[in-house]
Amino acid sequence: MHKIRPEAQGPPKGACSRSTITGKRSRETVYAITDLTSRQVSPERIAKILRARWVIENRLRFVRDTAFREDASKIRTGHSTENMATLRSFAINQLRTAGHTNNIAAGLRKTASASTNGR
């Protein structure tokens, strides 16, 4: 799979997408720097690469925000935000490894309940 890389050489390639939001048509132009040649690139291919990347990113961010209320966190000094994000991601990965793949919040509740009951 080709990656969108900011350090790639060459001019940016453009990708256009159209979507219908509340019945209105809109057009958006997205520019990305890629290692693909002009023969390999198309708006559809760039869109597919970007969507694949954001699916993974959004999956983790959504879980961190819903299970750990990350957006409501008051932690803001130094590297504490990055450190807490790392700890939350670690906890999510541990829960997924333990079999809680579909519902991280339920896994957190079950783990908390087990530790409270001494199991």
N, CA, C and O of each residue as an XYZ file, in Angstrom:
476
protein
N       0.836     -1.173      0.000
C       0.000      0.000      0.000
C       0.884      1.239      0.000
O       1.844      1.323      0.765
N       0.563      2.183     -0.844
C       1.318      3.435     -0.900
C       0.862      4.341      0.226
O      -0.293      4.290      0.650
N       1.751      5.148      0.693
C       1.461      6.036      1.805
C       1.503      7.479      1.351
O       2.252      7.834      0.442
N       0.706      8.297      1.980
C       0.773      9.735      1.795
C       1.877     10.208      2.724
O       1.771     10.076      3.944
N       2.920     10.751      2.154
C       4.077     11.165      2.941
C       4.356     12.645      2.715
O       4.469     13.084      1.571
N       4.468     13.414      3.786
C       4.786     14.831      3.614
C       6.177     15.063      3.055
O       6.418     16.098      2.436
N       7.106     14.123      3.256
C       8.472     14.331      2.799
C       8.686     13.861      1.359
O       9.786     14.013      0.829
N       7.664     13.295      0.715
C       7.811     12.792     -0.657
C       8.127     13.932     -1.617
O       7.680     15.064     -1.432
N       8.897     13.613     -2.632
C       9.284     14.614     -3.615
C       8.199     14.727     -4.689
O       7.392     13.816     -4.878
N       8.199     15.834     -5.367
C       7.267     16.014     -6.471
C       6.102     16.902     -6.089
O       5.867     17.172     -4.911
N       5.372     17.354     -7.103
C       4.251     18.258     -6.845
C       3.085     17.523     -6.206
O       2.920     16.320     -6.407
N       2.278     18.241     -5.438
C       1.117     17.608     -4.837
C       0.110     17.196     -5.898
O      -0.042     17.860     -6.923
N      -0.566     16.105     -5.640
C      -1.610     15.632     -6.539
C      -2.945     16.037     -5.938
O      -3.104     16.014     -4.718
N      -3.910     16.406     -6.775
C      -5.203     16.839     -6.276
C      -6.235     15.733     -6.325
O      -6.212     14.894     -7.225
N      -7.125     15.729     -5.376
C      -8.233     14.788     -5.359
C      -9.505     15.571     -5.099
O      -9.559     16.400     -4.191
N     -10.519     15.310     -5.890
C     -11.789     15.996     -5.716
C     -12.837     14.996     -5.257
O     -12.842     13.844     -5.691
N     -13.712     15.439     -4.389
C     -14.820     14.589     -3.988
C     -16.082     15.426     -3.932
O     -16.051     16.619     -3.626
N     -17.175     14.781     -4.231
C     -18.473     15.451     -4.154
C     -19.338     14.678     -3.181
O     -19.336     13.447     -3.173
N     -20.068     15.398     -2.372
C     -20.946     14.732     -1.427
C     -22.244     15.503     -1.301
O     -22.316     16.703     -1.569
N     -23.254     14.782     -0.890
C     -24.542     15.403     -0.662
C     -24.754     15.515      0.830
O     -24.807     14.506      1.534
N     -24.875     16.736      1.315
C     -25.125     16.987      2.728
C     -26.410     17.796      2.817
O     -26.505     18.896      2.273
N     -27.374     17.248      3.495
C     -28.704     17.862      3.642
C     -29.290     18.292      2.303
O     -29.891     19.360      2.186
N     -29.105     17.447      1.300
C     -29.688     17.716     -0.011
C     -28.907     18.673     -0.888
O     -29.286     18.878     -2.041
N     -27.850     19.257     -0.401
C     -27.052     20.189     -1.190
C     -25.800     19.491     -1.697
O     -25.210     18.670     -0.995
N     -25.405     19.816     -2.898
C     -24.173     19.266     -3.465
C     -23.014     20.171     -3.073
O     -23.131     21.396     -3.077
N     -21.920     19.557     -2.743
C     -20.723     20.330     -2.424
C     -19.529     19.691     -3.103
O     -19.556     18.509     -3.448
N     -18.494     20.467     -3.291
C     -17.271     19.979     -3.921
C     -16.096     20.405     -3.067
O     -16.013     21.549     -2.620
N     -15.195     19.475     -2.848
C     -14.018     19.752     -2.030
C     -12.784     19.277     -2.778
O     -12.766     18.173     -3.321
N     -11.765     20.103     -2.806
C     -10.495     19.713     -3.410
C      -9.490     19.483     -2.299
O      -9.286     20.339     -1.439
N      -8.865     18.319     -2.328
C      -7.884     17.938     -1.314
C      -6.548     17.755     -2.008
O      -6.474     17.112     -3.055
N      -5.497     18.311     -1.437
C      -4.159     18.162     -1.989
C      -3.315     17.323     -1.041
O      -3.345     17.514      0.175
N      -2.569     16.401     -1.611
C      -1.710     15.535     -0.808
C      -0.417     15.284     -1.567
O      -0.403     15.213     -2.796
N       0.654     15.153     -0.826
C       1.944     14.804     -1.426
C       2.102     13.298     -1.276
O       1.939     12.756     -0.182
N       2.417     12.635     -2.359
C       2.481     11.184     -2.356
C       3.695     10.689     -3.128
O       4.303     11.439     -3.891
N       4.045      9.420     -2.925
C       5.150      8.828     -3.676
C       4.652      8.166     -4.960
O       5.442      7.567     -5.689
N       3.362      8.266     -5.244
C       2.808      7.725     -6.482
C       3.172      8.613     -7.663
O       3.281      9.831     -7.520
N       3.358      8.006     -8.819
C       3.615      8.789    -10.035
C       2.293      9.298    -10.581
O       1.224      8.872    -10.143
N       2.370     10.208    -11.536
C       1.142     10.760    -12.115
C       0.330      9.683    -12.855
O      -0.884      9.827    -12.996
N       0.971      8.625    -13.322
C       0.239      7.527    -13.973
C      -0.452      6.618    -12.960
O      -1.451      5.972    -13.277
N       0.077      6.573    -11.757
C      -0.495      5.705    -10.719
C      -1.598      6.382     -9.915
O      -2.402      5.708     -9.271
N      -1.637      7.693     -9.950
C      -2.533      8.432     -9.071
C      -3.848      8.782     -9.772
O      -3.891      9.032    -10.977
N      -4.893      8.790     -8.987
C      -6.196      9.276     -9.435
C      -6.908      9.813     -8.201
O      -6.558      9.435     -7.083
N      -7.885     10.673     -8.372
C      -8.619     11.168     -7.196
C      -9.217     10.023     -6.373
O      -9.231     10.077     -5.144
N      -9.701      9.010     -7.046
C     -10.301      7.879     -6.348
C      -9.265      7.125     -5.519
O      -9.545      6.710     -4.395
N      -8.075      6.950     -6.076
C      -7.023      6.213     -5.356
C      -6.538      6.992     -4.139
O      -6.343      6.412     -3.071
N      -6.344      8.289     -4.289
C      -5.936      9.105     -3.148
C      -7.017      9.078     -2.071
O      -6.711      8.956     -0.885
N      -8.272      9.190     -2.480
C      -9.371      9.150     -1.514
C      -9.381      7.817     -0.762
O      -9.601      7.790      0.449
N      -9.143      6.716     -1.473
C      -9.121      5.396     -0.842
C      -7.984      5.297      0.175
O      -8.187      4.782      1.274
N      -6.797      5.782     -0.176
C      -5.648      5.745      0.738
C      -5.931      6.592      1.980
O      -5.665      6.158      3.101
N      -6.468      7.797      1.784
C      -6.757      8.677      2.916
C      -7.844      8.106      3.819
O      -7.732      8.172      5.043
N      -8.895      7.544      3.222
C      -9.967      6.938      4.027
C      -9.440      5.778      4.858
O      -9.804      5.638      6.025
N      -8.588      4.945      4.273
C      -8.030      3.803      5.004
C      -7.227      4.285      6.204
O      -7.286      3.686      7.278
N      -6.486      5.353      6.025
C      -5.683      5.892      7.131
C      -6.584      6.447      8.226
O      -6.335      6.215      9.409
N      -7.630      7.178      7.842
C      -8.487      7.810      8.840
C      -9.399      6.822      9.545
O      -9.818      7.086     10.672
N      -9.720      5.701      8.927
C     -10.523      4.679      9.609
C      -9.783      4.206     10.853
O     -10.377      4.099     11.926
N      -8.497      3.925     10.717
C      -7.687      3.467     11.845
C      -7.574      4.573     12.888
O      -7.769      4.328     14.079
N      -7.265      5.773     12.450
C      -7.090      6.904     13.371
C      -8.381      7.204     14.126
O      -8.363      7.377     15.344
N      -9.494      7.267     13.413
C     -10.774      7.582     14.045
C     -11.221      6.489     14.997
O     -11.839      6.778     16.022
N     -10.920      5.243     14.678
C     -11.305      4.139     15.554
C     -10.664      4.309     16.930
O     -11.334      4.151     17.951
N      -9.395      4.625     16.961
C      -8.703      4.797     18.233
C      -9.173      6.056     18.955
O      -9.430      6.015     20.158
N      -9.288      7.158     18.246
C      -9.699      8.415     18.891
C     -11.120      8.323     19.431
O     -11.399      8.820     20.522
N     -12.013      7.700     18.688
C     -13.403      7.562     19.132
C     -13.457      6.757     20.431
O     -14.153      7.136     21.373
N     -12.724      5.651     20.478
C     -12.717      4.816     21.681
C     -12.114      5.571     22.854
O     -12.650      5.533     23.961
N     -11.000      6.258     22.617
C     -10.376      7.008     23.719
C     -11.318      8.074     24.246
O     -11.380      8.300     25.455
N     -12.047      8.730     23.365
C     -12.933      9.789     23.821
C     -14.173      9.235     24.507
O     -14.594      9.771     25.532
N     -14.767      8.179     23.971
C     -15.994      7.666     24.584
C     -15.726      6.860     25.852
O     -16.466      6.994     26.826
N     -14.698      6.038     25.861
C     -14.424      5.200     27.028
C     -13.703      5.969     28.135
O     -13.943      5.720     29.316
N     -12.826      6.896     27.766
C     -12.015      7.602     28.751
C     -12.342      9.091     28.850
O     -11.702      9.814     29.614
N     -13.331      9.555     28.087
C     -13.719     10.982     28.069
C     -12.502     11.879     27.855
O     -12.308     12.865     28.566
N     -11.694     11.522     26.870
C     -10.434     12.220     26.628
C     -10.639     13.700     26.303
O      -9.856     14.539     26.749
N     -11.670     14.030     25.541
C     -11.891     15.430     25.186
C     -12.238     16.292     26.397
O     -12.009     17.502     26.378
N     -12.786     15.688     27.444
C     -13.154     16.435     28.648
C     -12.004     16.526     29.648
O     -12.148     17.162     30.692
N     -10.888     15.914     29.353
C      -9.745     15.891     30.274
C      -9.211     17.294     30.525
O      -9.132     18.120     29.616
N      -8.847     17.543     31.782
C      -8.283     18.845     32.171
C      -6.759     18.806     32.208
O      -6.123     19.791     32.581
N      -6.176     17.689     31.827
C      -4.720     17.544     31.849
C      -4.142     18.334     30.676
O      -4.446     18.040     29.520
N      -3.308     19.337     30.969
C      -2.810     20.211     29.908
C      -1.347     20.628     30.053
O      -0.855     21.357     29.192
N      -0.634     20.209     31.084
C       0.717     20.719     31.303
C       1.785     19.802     30.709
O       1.658     18.578     30.733
N       2.831     20.416     30.181
C       3.974     19.684     29.652
C       3.588     18.615     28.645
O       2.824     18.866     27.714
N       4.121     17.437     28.843
C       3.843     16.305     27.959
C       2.738     15.417     28.509
O       2.548     14.295     28.038
N       2.014     15.908     29.494
C       1.012     15.069     30.154
C      -0.098     14.621     29.202
O      -0.600     13.504     29.336
N      -0.489     15.459     28.252
C      -1.548     15.037     27.325
C      -1.082     13.867     26.464
O      -1.828     12.909     26.260
N       0.158     13.943     25.954
C       0.695     12.846     25.149
C       0.880     11.586     25.988
O       0.591     10.479     25.533
N       1.367     11.764     27.225
C       1.567     10.619     28.113
C       0.255      9.927     28.441
O       0.183      8.699     28.430
N      -0.777     10.697     28.731
C      -2.075     10.103     29.046
C      -2.676      9.427     27.814
O      -3.293      8.369     27.938
N      -2.509     10.014     26.636
C      -2.999      9.376     25.412
C      -2.302      8.033     25.205
O      -2.934      7.059     24.796
N      -1.009      7.985     25.485
C      -0.258      6.734     25.362
C      -0.780      5.695     26.352
O      -0.967      4.533     25.990
N      -1.016      6.106     27.595
C      -1.546      5.181     28.597
C      -2.946      4.688     28.233
O      -3.262      3.511     28.410
N      -3.776      5.588     27.727
C      -5.128      5.180     27.309
C      -5.058      4.198     26.147
O      -5.780      3.201     26.131
N      -4.194      4.474     25.176
C      -4.030      3.559     24.036
C      -3.515      2.206     24.503
O      -3.955      1.167     24.008
N      -2.590      2.212     25.451
C      -2.066      0.965     26.011
C      -3.190      0.169     26.672
O      -3.303     -1.040     26.466
N      -4.022      0.849     27.467
C      -5.141      0.178     28.134
C      -6.115     -0.407     27.115
O      -6.594     -1.528     27.284
N      -6.405      0.345     26.063
C      -7.311     -0.143     25.005
C      -6.724     -1.383     24.349
O      -7.434     -2.365     24.132
N      -5.438     -1.347     24.032
C      -4.801     -2.505     23.394
C      -4.788     -3.711     24.321
O      -4.969     -4.838     23.861
N      -4.576     -3.500     25.620
C      -4.612     -4.605     26.577
C      -6.012     -5.212     26.658
O      -6.161     -6.432     26.724
N      -7.033     -4.361     26.652
C      -8.412     -4.866     26.684
C      -8.738     -5.640     25.407
O      -9.402     -6.675     25.461
N      -8.278     -5.148     24.272
C      -8.519     -5.874     23.008
C      -7.796     -7.220     23.017
O      -8.343     -8.223     22.560
N      -6.577     -7.241     23.534
C      -5.820     -8.491     23.632
C      -6.538     -9.485     24.550
O      -6.497    -10.693     24.317
N      -7.194     -8.970     25.592
C      -7.915     -9.818     26.543
C      -9.273    -10.268     25.999
O     -10.007    -10.978     26.687
N      -9.614     -9.867     24.779
C     -10.855    -10.332     24.168
C     -11.987     -9.331     24.130
O     -13.063     -9.647     23.624
N     -11.782     -8.139     24.647
C     -12.828     -7.109     24.635
C     -12.710     -6.280     23.354
O     -12.404     -5.089     23.405
N     -12.950     -6.909     22.221
C     -12.718     -6.234     20.946
C     -13.883     -5.362     20.508
O     -13.671     -4.369     19.813
N     -15.095     -5.700     20.889
C     -16.264     -4.963     20.400
C     -16.707     -3.820     21.295
O     -17.280     -2.842     20.815
N     -16.446     -3.933     22.603
C     -16.939     -2.919     23.523
C     -15.888     -2.660     24.609
O     -15.837     -3.355     25.624
N     -15.074     -1.667     24.376
C     -13.999     -1.333     25.308
C     -14.579     -0.833     26.636
O     -14.049     -1.160     27.698
N     -15.656     -0.047     26.593
C     -16.263      0.465     27.827
C     -16.747     -0.686     28.699
O     -16.563     -0.648     29.916
N     -17.362     -1.707     28.107
C     -17.804     -2.879     28.878
C     -16.595     -3.612     29.458
O     -16.648     -4.097     30.588
N     -15.514     -3.696     28.695
C     -14.287     -4.316     29.186
C     -13.715     -3.559     30.372
O     -13.232     -4.167     31.328
N     -13.768     -2.231     30.312
C     -13.297     -1.414     31.436
C     -14.138     -1.675     32.687
O     -13.599     -1.823     33.784
N     -15.469     -1.732     32.514
C     -16.358     -1.977     33.654
C     -16.099     -3.359     34.252
O     -16.035     -3.511     35.472
N     -15.950     -4.363     33.387
C     -15.709     -5.722     33.865
C     -14.368     -5.816     34.596
O     -14.274     -6.443     35.651
N     -13.343     -5.195     34.036
C     -12.018     -5.206     34.671
C     -12.046     -4.468     36.003
O     -11.453     -4.930     36.977
N     -12.726     -3.331     36.056
C     -12.829     -2.567     37.304
C     -13.599     -3.361     38.352
O     -13.230     -3.363     39.526
N     -14.657     -4.031     37.935
C     -15.456     -4.826     38.857
C     -14.644     -5.998     39.405
O     -14.715     -6.310     40.593
N     -13.877     -6.640     38.536
C     -13.046     -7.778     38.956
C     -11.956     -7.340     39.919
O     -11.642     -8.065     40.863
N     -11.374     -6.170     39.699
C     -10.314     -5.707     40.597
C     -10.889     -5.249     41.935
O     -10.223     -5.370     42.964
N     -12.105     -4.730     41.935
C     -12.763     -4.328     43.180
C     -13.143     -5.540     44.020
O     -13.076     -5.504     45.249
N     -13.544     -6.618     43.340
C     -13.955     -7.832     44.031
C     -12.777     -8.745     44.355
O     -12.976     -9.825     44.910
N     -11.564     -8.339     44.023
C     -10.376     -9.098     44.350
C     -10.116    -10.293     43.453
O      -9.425    -11.223     43.869
N     -10.642    -10.302     42.245
C     -10.431    -11.419     41.309
C      -9.248    -11.192     40.446
O      -8.928    -12.031     39.604
